[in-house]
Amino acid sequence: MLSEQDRMKKIVGEEAAAFVKDGMKVGLGSGSTVYWMIRKLGELVENGLKIEGIPSSTQTENWAHEFGVPLTDFSKVNKLDITIDGADEVDENLHMIKGGGAALFREKIIAQAAKELIIIVDASKMVTNLGKYPLPVEILPFAWERTANEISKLGCVPKLRKKDAEILISDNGNYILDCPFNVITDPTNLNEEIKRIVGVVETGLFIGMATRIIVGDGENINIVE
Ligand SMILES: O=C[C@H](O)[C@H](O)[C@H](O)COP(=O)(O)O
């Protein structure tokens, strides 16, 4: 029996899979909502849909193998037709915070490579201002304390992400800082300021990238464009 939130994730995940058409190259995002989308794509592939995906995390790669979604990579493909991904927060301008699952760097690459970026969320993630969710920032392990200190000057106390008491290492061999800004009034500027700091690999702010948000809200699905 699925919880109400998981039921919503399943509904929006399956809805998004319907945007994937024969012959498409598909960016596969990461996270528990994307899981349902990949599962559905697996069913569609079994019924004859011909697609190739590029995964944004080892977890997603494993799910693609599990559900039979064929994969490719950027040595063979330069442009993606569509990328489908989850998010941690989405504001009214469709700017987003992502990276709750530490996959933000590869997610940003498949987002930028895609003609269309569809985001699947439940209604609780739609916000007026970004920032309640601590902003994930991927940084190099070298001098991470200094990098964290530089980010703190922008108005937060960064926390090094850990998993089971060990420092979490991203799929790219880097660290993740969770940066609680509380309210981000100018996400475009904040993104640029953080990216100027040497040691920062990428931020979880996705500015002006999403083209369509599929929002699950109770019995309804709303599409925001
Ligand atoms: O790094 C992880 C990603 O940005 C996820 O897409 C995001 O955290 C949303 O994940 P979920 O669907 O599990 O809430």
The ligand as an ORCA input file, in Angstrom:
! r2SCAN-3c Opt
* xyz 0 1
  O      19.755     14.842     -6.399
  C      18.578     14.521     -6.481
  C      17.592     15.152     -7.320
  O      17.757     16.516     -7.558
  C      16.138     14.743     -7.126
  O      15.535     14.887     -8.375
  C      15.401     15.559     -6.094
  O      16.092     15.486     -4.862
  C      13.942     15.086     -5.918
  O      13.929     13.788     -5.442
  P      12.586     13.068     -4.979
  O      11.759     12.855     -6.185
  O      13.074     11.769     -4.354
  O      11.941     13.949     -3.955
*
